[in-house]
Every structure is written in structure tokens, then in C-alpha cells.
Amino acid sequence: MSDSEALALYSIHREKLIGYANKIVRDSYRAEDIVQDAFLKFRKAKRSAEEDHPSAYLYRIVRNLAL
């Protein structure tokens, strides 16, 4: 996945990802930080899961960071 494709996917899901993280951490500022960190990890990742279901992989990164 190219950087521009990753950014487009992030842009589409950003608000929902923040809401998802916020449900776990109960802190909107921390949730935003988690989502930004998740995007950086997602962009660096070169995994087959990313290629098959990139949005699901991004949500999993957010969940793992939030926990």
C-alpha cells in the first residue's frame, strides 16, 4: 500500500478510529494520540494482513495501543 493510499484510508476512518479508541481509554486527547500513533505504525507495516483488510488492521493497531 502506498503512502497516499494509507493516508486516504486514515482520512476516511479517522473520526471513527478516535471514537473507537475513546471508548477504550475514556480520554479524547489520548484517543487522538493513539490514532496518530496507530497511523504511523500502520504506514511502516509491511504485512499481509494489511493488504487483505487494511482498515481492519488499522483498527487492530488502535485497539492494541489503547489497551
PDB file of N, CA, C, O and CB in Angstrom:
ATOM      1  N   MET A   1       0.849  -1.165   0.000  1.00  0.00           N
ATOM      2  CA  MET A   1       0.000   0.000   0.000  1.00  0.00           C
ATOM      3  C   MET A   1       0.899   1.233   0.000  1.00  0.00           C
ATOM      4  O   MET A   1       1.839   1.330   0.789  1.00  0.00           O
ATOM      5  CB  MET A   1      -0.969  -0.005   1.221  1.00  0.00           C
ATOM      6  N   SER A   2       0.606   2.149  -0.871  1.00  0.00           N
ATOM      7  CA  SER A   2       1.400   3.365  -0.969  1.00  0.00           C
ATOM      8  C   SER A   2       1.058   4.305   0.186  1.00  0.00           C
ATOM      9  O   SER A   2       0.037   4.145   0.855  1.00  0.00           O
ATOM     10  CB  SER A   2       1.164   4.062  -2.325  1.00  0.00           C
ATOM     11  N   ASP A   3       1.929   5.285   0.405  1.00  0.00           N
ATOM     12  CA  ASP A   3       1.673   6.263   1.462  1.00  0.00           C
ATOM     13  C   ASP A   3       0.395   7.047   1.199  1.00  0.00           C
ATOM     14  O   ASP A   3      -0.348   7.350   2.132  1.00  0.00           O
ATOM     15  CB  ASP A   3       2.851   7.221   1.593  1.00  0.00           C
ATOM     16  N   SER A   4       0.133   7.377  -0.059  1.00  0.00           N
ATOM     17  CA  SER A   4      -1.082   8.140  -0.364  1.00  0.00           C
ATOM     18  C   SER A   4      -2.336   7.303  -0.130  1.00  0.00           C
ATOM     19  O   SER A   4      -3.357   7.831   0.312  1.00  0.00           O
ATOM     20  CB  SER A   4      -1.048   8.639  -1.814  1.00  0.00           C
ATOM     21  N   GLU A   5      -2.273   6.011  -0.421  1.00  0.00           N
ATOM     22  CA  GLU A   5      -3.414   5.127  -0.152  1.00  0.00           C
ATOM     23  C   GLU A   5      -3.628   4.977   1.352  1.00  0.00           C
ATOM     24  O   GLU A   5      -4.764   4.964   1.827  1.00  0.00           O
ATOM     25  CB  GLU A   5      -3.193   3.738  -0.802  1.00  0.00           C
ATOM     26  N   ALA A   6      -2.525   4.863   2.100  1.00  0.00           N
ATOM     27  CA  ALA A   6      -2.623   4.748   3.555  1.00  0.00           C
ATOM     28  C   ALA A   6      -3.216   6.015   4.151  1.00  0.00           C
ATOM     29  O   ALA A   6      -4.048   5.948   5.056  1.00  0.00           O
ATOM     30  CB  ALA A   6      -1.244   4.467   4.170  1.00  0.00           C
ATOM     31  N   LEU A   7      -2.793   7.166   3.647  1.00  0.00           N
ATOM     32  CA  LEU A   7      -3.327   8.435   4.140  1.00  0.00           C
ATOM     33  C   LEU A   7      -4.811   8.572   3.814  1.00  0.00           C
ATOM     34  O   LEU A   7      -5.585   9.059   4.638  1.00  0.00           O
ATOM     35  CB  LEU A   7      -2.547   9.611   3.542  1.00  0.00           C
ATOM     36  N   ALA A   8      -5.207   8.151   2.628  1.00  0.00           N
ATOM     37  CA  ALA A   8      -6.626   8.213   2.247  1.00  0.00           C
ATOM     38  C   ALA A   8      -7.460   7.325   3.164  1.00  0.00           C
ATOM     39  O   ALA A   8      -8.528   7.731   3.622  1.00  0.00           O
ATOM     40  CB  ALA A   8      -6.818   7.784   0.770  1.00  0.00           C
ATOM     41  N   LEU A   9      -6.977   6.120   3.431  1.00  0.00           N
ATOM     42  CA  LEU A   9      -7.691   5.205   4.324  1.00  0.00           C
ATOM     43  C   LEU A   9      -7.796   5.807   5.724  1.00  0.00           C
ATOM     44  O   LEU A   9      -8.853   5.752   6.353  1.00  0.00           O
ATOM     45  CB  LEU A   9      -6.980   3.831   4.379  1.00  0.00           C
ATOM     46  N   TYR A  10      -6.711   6.372   6.200  1.00  0.00           N
ATOM     47  CA  TYR A  10      -6.693   7.014   7.513  1.00  0.00           C
ATOM     48  C   TYR A  10      -7.699   8.165   7.556  1.00  0.00           C
ATOM     49  O   TYR A  10      -8.456   8.296   8.517  1.00  0.00           O
ATOM     50  CB  TYR A  10      -5.274   7.527   7.848  1.00  0.00           C
ATOM     51  N   SER A  11      -7.705   8.984   6.531  1.00  0.00           N
ATOM     52  CA  SER A  11      -8.608  10.134   6.484  1.00  0.00           C
ATOM     53  C   SER A  11     -10.067   9.705   6.521  1.00  0.00           C
ATOM     54  O   SER A  11     -10.890  10.346   7.174  1.00  0.00           O
ATOM     55  CB  SER A  11      -8.344  10.961   5.234  1.00  0.00           C
ATOM     56  N   ILE A  12     -10.384   8.644   5.835  1.00  0.00           N
ATOM     57  CA  ILE A  12     -11.757   8.135   5.797  1.00  0.00           C
ATOM     58  C   ILE A  12     -12.201   7.628   7.175  1.00  0.00           C
ATOM     59  O   ILE A  12     -13.343   7.842   7.582  1.00  0.00           O
ATOM     60  CB  ILE A  12     -11.877   7.007   4.755  1.00  0.00           C
ATOM     61  N   HIS A  13     -11.306   6.966   7.878  1.00  0.00           N
ATOM     62  CA  HIS A  13     -11.662   6.290   9.132  1.00  0.00           C
ATOM     63  C   HIS A  13     -11.258   7.049  10.399  1.00  0.00           C
ATOM     64  O   HIS A  13     -11.548   6.588  11.503  1.00  0.00           O
ATOM     65  CB  HIS A  13     -11.029   4.938   9.158  1.00  0.00           C
ATOM     66  N   ARG A  14     -10.604   8.184  10.265  1.00  0.00           N
ATOM     67  CA  ARG A  14     -10.033   8.886  11.413  1.00  0.00           C
ATOM     68  C   ARG A  14     -11.041   9.134  12.535  1.00  0.00           C
ATOM     69  O   ARG A  14     -10.779   8.767  13.681  1.00  0.00           O
ATOM     70  CB  ARG A  14      -9.457  10.199  10.964  1.00  0.00           C
ATOM     71  N   GLU A  15     -12.156   9.732  12.240  1.00  0.00           N
ATOM     72  CA  GLU A  15     -13.135  10.067  13.285  1.00  0.00           C
ATOM     73  C   GLU A  15     -13.665   8.817  13.987  1.00  0.00           C
ATOM     74  O   GLU A  15     -13.820   8.804  15.208  1.00  0.00           O
ATOM     75  CB  GLU A  15     -14.304  10.856  12.682  1.00  0.00           C
ATOM     76  N   LYS A  16     -13.938   7.777  13.219  1.00  0.00           N
ATOM     77  CA  LYS A  16     -14.436   6.533  13.825  1.00  0.00           C
ATOM     78  C   LYS A  16     -13.352   5.870  14.663  1.00  0.00           C
ATOM     79  O   LYS A  16     -13.643   5.288  15.708  1.00  0.00           O
ATOM     80  CB  LYS A  16     -14.932   5.558  12.739  1.00  0.00           C
ATOM     81  N   LEU A  17     -12.101   5.955  14.210  1.00  0.00           N
ATOM     82  CA  LEU A  17     -10.996   5.394  14.979  1.00  0.00           C
ATOM     83  C   LEU A  17     -10.834   6.127  16.307  1.00  0.00           C
ATOM     84  O   LEU A  17     -10.586   5.503  17.339  1.00  0.00           O
ATOM     85  CB  LEU A  17      -9.692   5.460  14.173  1.00  0.00           C
ATOM     86  N   ILE A  18     -10.972   7.435  16.282  1.00  0.00           N
ATOM     87  CA  ILE A  18     -10.884   8.212  17.524  1.00  0.00           C
ATOM     88  C   ILE A  18     -12.013   7.818  18.469  1.00  0.00           C
ATOM     89  O   ILE A  18     -11.792   7.651  19.669  1.00  0.00           O
ATOM     90  CB  ILE A  18     -10.935   9.732  17.227  1.00  0.00           C
ATOM     91  N   GLY A  19     -13.204   7.673  17.939  1.00  0.00           N
ATOM     92  CA  GLY A  19     -14.327   7.239  18.767  1.00  0.00           C
ATOM     93  C   GLY A  19     -14.110   5.855  19.349  1.00  0.00           C
ATOM     94  O   GLY A  19     -14.441   5.598  20.506  1.00  0.00           O
ATOM     95  N   TYR A  20     -13.550   4.965  18.541  1.00  0.00           N
ATOM     96  CA  TYR A  20     -13.262   3.598  18.974  1.00  0.00           C
ATOM     97  C   TYR A  20     -12.230   3.618  20.108  1.00  0.00           C
ATOM     98  O   TYR A  20     -12.410   2.951  21.127  1.00  0.00           O
ATOM     99  CB  TYR A  20     -12.748   2.742  17.783  1.00  0.00           C
ATOM    100  N   ALA A  21     -11.167   4.373  19.928  1.00  0.00           N
ATOM    101  CA  ALA A  21     -10.138   4.473  20.962  1.00  0.00           C
ATOM    102  C   ALA A  21     -10.685   5.146  22.216  1.00  0.00           C
ATOM    103  O   ALA A  21     -10.356   4.750  23.334  1.00  0.00           O
ATOM    104  CB  ALA A  21      -8.924   5.247  20.436  1.00  0.00           C
ATOM    105  N   ASN A  22     -11.515   6.158  22.027  1.00  0.00           N
ATOM    106  CA  ASN A  22     -12.072   6.882  23.160  1.00  0.00           C
ATOM    107  C   ASN A  22     -12.964   5.994  24.022  1.00  0.00           C
ATOM    108  O   ASN A  22     -13.017   6.169  25.239  1.00  0.00           O
ATOM    109  CB  ASN A  22     -12.857   8.082  22.671  1.00  0.00           C
ATOM    110  N   LYS A  23     -13.656   5.052  23.411  1.00  0.00           N
ATOM    111  CA  LYS A  23     -14.478   4.111  24.184  1.00  0.00           C
ATOM    112  C   LYS A  23     -13.616   3.251  25.105  1.00  0.00           C
ATOM    113  O   LYS A  23     -14.067   2.812  26.163  1.00  0.00           O
ATOM    114  CB  LYS A  23     -15.294   3.212  23.241  1.00  0.00           C
ATOM    115  N   ILE A  24     -12.377   3.018  24.692  1.00  0.00           N
ATOM    116  CA  ILE A  24     -11.473   2.185  25.491  1.00  0.00           C
ATOM    117  C   ILE A  24     -10.771   3.006  26.567  1.00  0.00           C
ATOM    118  O   ILE A  24     -10.727   2.600  27.728  1.00  0.00           O
ATOM    119  CB  ILE A  24     -10.434   1.509  24.589  1.00  0.00           C
ATOM    120  N   VAL A  25     -10.221   4.164  26.185  1.00  0.00           N
ATOM    121  CA  VAL A  25      -9.396   4.930  27.122  1.00  0.00           C
ATOM    122  C   VAL A  25     -10.160   6.016  27.869  1.00  0.00           C
ATOM    123  O   VAL A  25      -9.676   6.518  28.884  1.00  0.00           O
ATOM    124  CB  VAL A  25      -8.255   5.554  26.387  1.00  0.00           C
ATOM    125  N   ARG A  26     -11.338   6.387  27.389  1.00  0.00           N
ATOM    126  CA  ARG A  26     -12.182   7.403  28.033  1.00  0.00           C
ATOM    127  C   ARG A  26     -11.465   8.751  28.187  1.00  0.00           C
ATOM    128  O   ARG A  26     -11.601   9.436  29.201  1.00  0.00           O
ATOM    129  CB  ARG A  26     -12.635   6.906  29.403  1.00  0.00           C
ATOM    130  N   ASP A  27     -10.698   9.109  27.149  1.00  0.00           N
ATOM    131  CA  ASP A  27      -9.980  10.388  27.148  1.00  0.00           C
ATOM    132  C   ASP A  27      -9.786  10.782  25.690  1.00  0.00           C
ATOM    133  O   ASP A  27      -9.021  10.149  24.963  1.00  0.00           O
ATOM    134  CB  ASP A  27      -8.592  10.291  27.915  1.00  0.00           C
ATOM    135  N   SER A  28     -10.482  11.830  25.269  1.00  0.00           N
ATOM    136  CA  SER A  28     -10.471  12.182  23.844  1.00  0.00           C
ATOM    137  C   SER A  28      -9.095  12.618  23.354  1.00  0.00           C
ATOM    138  O   SER A  28      -8.728  12.325  22.216  1.00  0.00           O
ATOM    139  CB  SER A  28     -11.470  13.287  23.579  1.00  0.00           C
ATOM    140  N   TYR A  29      -8.329  13.310  24.192  1.00  0.00           N
ATOM    141  CA  TYR A  29      -6.980  13.722  23.774  1.00  0.00           C
ATOM    142  C   TYR A  29      -6.063  12.515  23.614  1.00  0.00           C
ATOM    143  O   TYR A  29      -5.297  12.425  22.655  1.00  0.00           O
ATOM    144  CB  TYR A  29      -6.378  14.705  24.792  1.00  0.00           C
ATOM    145  N   ARG A  30      -6.152  11.605  24.553  1.00  0.00           N
ATOM    146  CA  ARG A  30      -5.345  10.384  24.477  1.00  0.00           C
ATOM    147  C   ARG A  30      -5.774   9.538  23.280  1.00  0.00           C
ATOM    148  O   ARG A  30      -4.935   8.931  22.614  1.00  0.00           O
ATOM    149  CB  ARG A  30      -5.470   9.565  25.784  1.00  0.00           C
ATOM    150  N   ALA A  31      -7.063   9.499  23.011  1.00  0.00           N
ATOM    151  CA  ALA A  31      -7.578   8.740  21.866  1.00  0.00           C
ATOM    152  C   ALA A  31      -7.002   9.291  20.556  1.00  0.00           C
ATOM    153  O   ALA A  31      -6.618   8.522  19.674  1.00  0.00           O
ATOM    154  CB  ALA A  31      -9.128   8.789  21.834  1.00  0.00           C
ATOM    155  N   GLU A  32      -6.942  10.608  20.432  1.00  0.00           N
ATOM    156  CA  GLU A  32      -6.363  11.209  19.230  1.00  0.00           C
ATOM    157  C   GLU A  32      -4.893  10.848  19.086  1.00  0.00           C
ATOM    158  O   GLU A  32      -4.434  10.550  17.983  1.00  0.00           O
ATOM    159  CB  GLU A  32      -6.525  12.726  19.262  1.00  0.00           C
ATOM    160  N   ASP A  33      -4.153  10.870  20.184  1.00  0.00           N
ATOM    161  CA  ASP A  33      -2.741  10.484  20.148  1.00  0.00           C
ATOM    162  C   ASP A  33      -2.576   9.027  19.734  1.00  0.00           C
ATOM    163  O   ASP A  33      -1.684   8.694  18.954  1.00  0.00           O
ATOM    164  CB  ASP A  33      -2.092  10.714  21.513  1.00  0.00           C
ATOM    165  N   ILE A  34      -3.430   8.172  20.253  1.00  0.00           N
ATOM    166  CA  ILE A  34      -3.387   6.753  19.921  1.00  0.00           C
ATOM    167  C   ILE A  34      -3.622   6.546  18.428  1.00  0.00           C
ATOM    168  O   ILE A  34      -2.913   5.768  17.789  1.00  0.00           O
ATOM    169  CB  ILE A  34      -4.429   5.977  20.739  1.00  0.00           C
ATOM    170  N   VAL A  35      -4.601   7.229  17.878  1.00  0.00           N
ATOM    171  CA  VAL A  35      -4.924   7.082  16.459  1.00  0.00           C
ATOM    172  C   VAL A  35      -3.766   7.582  15.592  1.00  0.00           C
ATOM    173  O   VAL A  35      -3.451   6.971  14.571  1.00  0.00           O
ATOM    174  CB  VAL A  35      -6.221   7.850  16.115  1.00  0.00           C
ATOM    175  N   GLN A  36      -3.137   8.677  15.989  1.00  0.00           N
ATOM    176  CA  GLN A  36      -1.978   9.163  15.235  1.00  0.00           C
ATOM    177  C   GLN A  36      -0.833   8.165  15.302  1.00  0.00           C
ATOM    178  O   GLN A  36      -0.189   7.892  14.288  1.00  0.00           O
ATOM    179  CB  GLN A  36      -1.519  10.526  15.768  1.00  0.00           C
ATOM    180  N   ASP A  37      -0.572   7.617  16.484  1.00  0.00           N
ATOM    181  CA  ASP A  37       0.473   6.602  16.616  1.00  0.00           C
ATOM    182  C   ASP A  37       0.145   5.363  15.793  1.00  0.00           C
ATOM    183  O   ASP A  37       1.027   4.761  15.181  1.00  0.00           O
ATOM    184  CB  ASP A  37       0.661   6.219  18.085  1.00  0.00           C
ATOM    185  N   ALA A  38      -1.121   4.993  15.785  1.00  0.00           N
ATOM    186  CA  ALA A  38      -1.548   3.828  15.009  1.00  0.00           C
ATOM    187  C   ALA A  38      -1.291   4.042  13.524  1.00  0.00           C
ATOM    188  O   ALA A  38      -0.850   3.128  12.826  1.00  0.00           O
ATOM    189  CB  ALA A  38      -3.033   3.537  15.250  1.00  0.00           C
ATOM    190  N   PHE A  39      -1.566   5.238  13.049  1.00  0.00           N
ATOM    191  CA  PHE A  39      -1.326   5.523  11.634  1.00  0.00           C
ATOM    192  C   PHE A  39       0.157   5.386  11.296  1.00  0.00           C
ATOM    193  O   PHE A  39       0.506   4.831  10.254  1.00  0.00           O
ATOM    194  CB  PHE A  39      -1.824   6.934  11.278  1.00  0.00           C
ATOM    195  N   LEU A  40       1.026   5.886  12.167  1.00  0.00           N
ATOM    196  CA  LEU A  40       2.462   5.774  11.915  1.00  0.00           C
ATOM    197  C   LEU A  40       2.900   4.312  11.870  1.00  0.00           C
ATOM    198  O   LEU A  40       3.689   3.927  11.007  1.00  0.00           O
ATOM    199  CB  LEU A  40       3.253   6.527  12.990  1.00  0.00           C
ATOM    200  N   LYS A  41       2.398   3.510  12.782  1.00  0.00           N
ATOM    201  CA  LYS A  41       2.720   2.081  12.783  1.00  0.00           C
ATOM    202  C   LYS A  41       2.144   1.395  11.544  1.00  0.00           C
ATOM    203  O   LYS A  41       2.793   0.545  10.934  1.00  0.00           O
ATOM    204  CB  LYS A  41       2.182   1.409  14.061  1.00  0.00           C
ATOM    205  N   PHE A  42       0.932   1.773  11.188  1.00  0.00           N
ATOM    206  CA  PHE A  42       0.271   1.198  10.019  1.00  0.00           C
ATOM    207  C   PHE A  42       1.063   1.499   8.751  1.00  0.00           C
ATOM    208  O   PHE A  42       1.251   0.623   7.907  1.00  0.00           O
ATOM    209  CB  PHE A  42      -1.162   1.736   9.891  1.00  0.00           C
ATOM    210  N   ARG A  43       1.520   2.730   8.624  1.00  0.00           N
ATOM    211  CA  ARG A  43       2.260   3.144   7.436  1.00  0.00           C
ATOM    212  C   ARG A  43       3.577   2.404   7.302  1.00  0.00           C
ATOM    213  O   ARG A  43       4.012   2.112   6.188  1.00  0.00           O
ATOM    214  CB  ARG A  43       2.512   4.634   7.470  1.00  0.00           C
ATOM    215  N   LYS A  44       4.214   2.098   8.416  1.00  0.00           N
ATOM    216  CA  LYS A  44       5.502   1.405   8.402  1.00  0.00           C
ATOM    217  C   LYS A  44       5.354  -0.103   8.206  1.00  0.00           C
ATOM    218  O   LYS A  44       6.297  -0.769   7.778  1.00  0.00           O
ATOM    219  CB  LYS A  44       6.247   1.678   9.692  1.00  0.00           C
ATOM    220  N   ALA A  45       4.195  -0.633   8.510  1.00  0.00           N
ATOM    221  CA  ALA A  45       3.974  -2.081   8.481  1.00  0.00           C
ATOM    222  C   ALA A  45       3.986  -2.617   7.056  1.00  0.00           C
ATOM    223  O   ALA A  45       3.464  -1.992   6.132  1.00  0.00           O
ATOM    224  CB  ALA A  45       2.648  -2.430   9.157  1.00  0.00           C
ATOM    225  N   LYS A  46       4.573  -3.750   6.906  1.00  0.00           N
ATOM    226  CA  LYS A  46       4.576  -4.459   5.616  1.00  0.00           C
ATOM    227  C   LYS A  46       4.101  -5.885   5.884  1.00  0.00           C
ATOM    228  O   LYS A  46       4.887  -6.832   5.884  1.00  0.00           O
ATOM    229  CB  LYS A  46       6.017  -4.446   4.937  1.00  0.00           C
ATOM    230  N   ARG A  47       2.809  -6.009   6.110  1.00  0.00           N
ATOM    231  CA  ARG A  47       2.251  -7.313   6.490  1.00  0.00           C
ATOM    232  C   ARG A  47       1.159  -7.714   5.525  1.00  0.00           C
ATOM    233  O   ARG A  47       0.515  -6.865   4.909  1.00  0.00           O
ATOM    234  CB  ARG A  47       1.703  -7.282   7.926  1.00  0.00           C
ATOM    235  N   SER A  48       0.957  -8.996   5.400  1.00  0.00           N
ATOM    236  CA  SER A  48      -0.092  -9.482   4.504  1.00  0.00           C
ATOM    237  C   SER A  48      -1.481  -9.102   5.011  1.00  0.00           C
ATOM    238  O   SER A  48      -2.384  -8.877   4.206  1.00  0.00           O
ATOM    239  CB  SER A  48       0.009 -10.999   4.346  1.00  0.00           C
ATOM    240  N   ALA A  49      -1.668  -9.028   6.316  1.00  0.00           N
ATOM    241  CA  ALA A  49      -2.974  -8.648   6.869  1.00  0.00           C
ATOM    242  C   ALA A  49      -3.351  -7.241   6.423  1.00  0.00           C
ATOM    243  O   ALA A  49      -4.521  -6.940   6.187  1.00  0.00           O
ATOM    244  CB  ALA A  49      -2.958  -8.732   8.413  1.00  0.00           C
ATOM    245  N   GLU A  50      -2.349  -6.395   6.312  1.00  0.00           N
ATOM    246  CA  GLU A  50      -2.598  -5.026   5.866  1.00  0.00           C
ATOM    247  C   GLU A  50      -3.143  -5.018   4.449  1.00  0.00           C
ATOM    248  O   GLU A  50      -4.032  -4.229   4.129  1.00  0.00           O
ATOM    249  CB  GLU A  50      -1.315  -4.189   5.945  1.00  0.00           C
ATOM    250  N   GLU A  51      -2.623  -5.880   3.607  1.00  0.00           N
ATOM    251  CA  GLU A  51      -3.046  -5.914   2.212  1.00  0.00           C
ATOM    252  C   GLU A  51      -4.444  -6.509   2.060  1.00  0.00           C
ATOM    253  O   GLU A  51      -5.218  -6.055   1.217  1.00  0.00           O
ATOM    254  CB  GLU A  51      -2.050  -6.711   1.385  1.00  0.00           C
ATOM    255  N   ASP A  52      -4.770  -7.503   2.854  1.00  0.00           N
ATOM    256  CA  ASP A  52      -6.069  -8.167   2.744  1.00  0.00           C
ATOM    257  C   ASP A  52      -7.205  -7.308   3.296  1.00  0.00           C
ATOM    258  O   ASP A  52      -8.251  -7.169   2.662  1.00  0.00           O
ATOM    259  CB  ASP A  52      -6.034  -9.499   3.472  1.00  0.00           C
ATOM    260  N   HIS A  53      -6.997  -6.743   4.464  1.00  0.00           N
ATOM    261  CA  HIS A  53      -8.038  -5.953   5.143  1.00  0.00           C
ATOM    262  C   HIS A  53      -7.373  -4.772   5.850  1.00  0.00           C
ATOM    263  O   HIS A  53      -7.231  -4.780   7.072  1.00  0.00           O
ATOM    264  CB  HIS A  53      -8.848  -6.836   6.169  1.00  0.00           C
ATOM    265  N   PRO A  54      -6.974  -3.777   5.099  1.00  0.00           N
ATOM    266  CA  PRO A  54      -6.201  -2.688   5.717  1.00  0.00           C
ATOM    267  C   PRO A  54      -6.960  -1.920   6.793  1.00  0.00           C
ATOM    268  O   PRO A  54      -6.354  -1.527   7.791  1.00  0.00           O
ATOM    269  CB  PRO A  54      -5.759  -1.725   4.658  1.00  0.00           C
ATOM    270  N   SER A  55      -8.249  -1.695   6.632  1.00  0.00           N
ATOM    271  CA  SER A  55      -8.977  -0.952   7.665  1.00  0.00           C
ATOM    272  C   SER A  55      -9.089  -1.774   8.945  1.00  0.00           C
ATOM    273  O   SER A  55      -8.979  -1.227  10.042  1.00  0.00           O
ATOM    274  CB  SER A  55     -10.378  -0.561   7.162  1.00  0.00           C
ATOM    275  N   ALA A  56      -9.304  -3.066   8.817  1.00  0.00           N
ATOM    276  CA  ALA A  56      -9.368  -3.935   9.996  1.00  0.00           C
ATOM    277  C   ALA A  56      -8.025  -3.958  10.719  1.00  0.00           C
ATOM    278  O   ALA A  56      -7.971  -3.967  11.949  1.00  0.00           O
ATOM    279  CB  ALA A  56      -9.780  -5.365   9.594  1.00  0.00           C
ATOM    280  N   TYR A  57      -6.958  -3.968   9.955  1.00  0.00           N
ATOM    281  CA  TYR A  57      -5.615  -3.954  10.535  1.00  0.00           C
ATOM    282  C   TYR A  57      -5.377  -2.643  11.286  1.00  0.00           C
ATOM    283  O   TYR A  57      -4.790  -2.647  12.368  1.00  0.00           O
ATOM    284  CB  TYR A  57      -4.544  -4.148   9.435  1.00  0.00           C
ATOM    285  N   LEU A  58      -5.825  -1.534  10.725  1.00  0.00           N
ATOM    286  CA  LEU A  58      -5.683  -0.240  11.377  1.00  0.00           C
ATOM    287  C   LEU A  58      -6.477  -0.205  12.681  1.00  0.00           C
ATOM    288  O   LEU A  58      -5.981   0.301  13.687  1.00  0.00           O
ATOM    289  CB  LEU A  58      -6.143   0.887  10.440  1.00  0.00           C
ATOM    290  N   TYR A  59      -7.682  -0.725  12.679  1.00  0.00           N
ATOM    291  CA  TYR A  59      -8.482  -0.795  13.905  1.00  0.00           C
ATOM    292  C   TYR A  59      -7.800  -1.673  14.953  1.00  0.00           C
ATOM    293  O   TYR A  59      -7.838  -1.359  16.143  1.00  0.00           O
ATOM    294  CB  TYR A  59      -9.890  -1.336  13.597  1.00  0.00           C
ATOM    295  N   ARG A  60      -7.187  -2.751  14.528  1.00  0.00           N
ATOM    296  CA  ARG A  60      -6.495  -3.631  15.481  1.00  0.00           C
ATOM    297  C   ARG A  60      -5.315  -2.925  16.123  1.00  0.00           C
ATOM    298  O   ARG A  60      -5.068  -3.081  17.319  1.00  0.00           O
ATOM    299  CB  ARG A  60      -6.019  -4.910  14.786  1.00  0.00           C
ATOM    300  N   ILE A  61      -4.585  -2.148  15.333  1.00  0.00           N
ATOM    301  CA  ILE A  61      -3.466  -1.383  15.893  1.00  0.00           C
ATOM    302  C   ILE A  61      -3.983  -0.397  16.941  1.00  0.00           C
ATOM    303  O   ILE A  61      -3.409  -0.274  18.023  1.00  0.00           O
ATOM    304  CB  ILE A  61      -2.696  -0.630  14.771  1.00  0.00           C
ATOM    305  N   VAL A  62      -5.066   0.299  16.613  1.00  0.00           N
ATOM    306  CA  VAL A  62      -5.662   1.251  17.555  1.00  0.00           C
ATOM    307  C   VAL A  62      -6.053   0.534  18.846  1.00  0.00           C
ATOM    308  O   VAL A  62      -5.749   1.007  19.941  1.00  0.00           O
ATOM    309  CB  VAL A  62      -6.899   1.947  16.925  1.00  0.00           C
ATOM    310  N   ARG A  63      -6.716  -0.590  18.716  1.00  0.00           N
ATOM    311  CA  ARG A  63      -7.153  -1.339  19.902  1.00  0.00           C
ATOM    312  C   ARG A  63      -5.957  -1.752  20.756  1.00  0.00           C
ATOM    313  O   ARG A  63      -5.971  -1.582  21.975  1.00  0.00           O
ATOM    314  CB  ARG A  63      -7.960  -2.585  19.488  1.00  0.00           C
ATOM    315  N   ASN A  64      -4.928  -2.293  20.116  1.00  0.00           N
ATOM    316  CA  ASN A  64      -3.748  -2.732  20.858  1.00  0.00           C
ATOM    317  C   ASN A  64      -3.068  -1.575  21.582  1.00  0.00           C
ATOM    318  O   ASN A  64      -2.653  -1.719  22.732  1.00  0.00           O
ATOM    319  CB  ASN A  64      -2.760  -3.404  19.918  1.00  0.00           C
ATOM    320  N   LEU A  65      -2.955  -0.446  20.924  1.00  0.00           N
ATOM    321  CA  LEU A  65      -2.344   0.718  21.564  1.00  0.00           C
ATOM    322  C   LEU A  65      -3.208   1.238  22.711  1.00  0.00           C
ATOM    323  O   LEU A  65      -2.681   1.658  23.741  1.00  0.00           O
ATOM    324  CB  LEU A  65      -2.115   1.830  20.535  1.00  0.00           C
ATOM    325  N   ALA A  66      -4.504   1.213  22.545  1.00  0.00           N
ATOM    326  CA  ALA A  66      -5.418   1.702  23.571  1.00  0.00           C
ATOM    327  C   ALA A  66      -5.388   0.826  24.814  1.00  0.00           C
ATOM    328  O   ALA A  66      -5.503   1.318  25.937  1.00  0.00           O
ATOM    329  CB  ALA A  66      -6.831   1.774  23.023  1.00  0.00           C
ATOM    330  N   LEU A  67      -5.235  -0.460  24.605  1.00  0.00           N
ATOM    331  CA  LEU A  67      -5.204  -1.372  25.750  1.00  0.00           C
ATOM    332  C   LEU A  67      -3.873  -1.280  26.462  1.00  0.00           C
ATOM    333  O   LEU A  67      -3.654  -1.974  27.454  1.00  0.00           O
ATOM    334  CB  LEU A  67      -5.466  -2.815  25.306  1.00  0.00           C
TER     335      LEU A  67
END
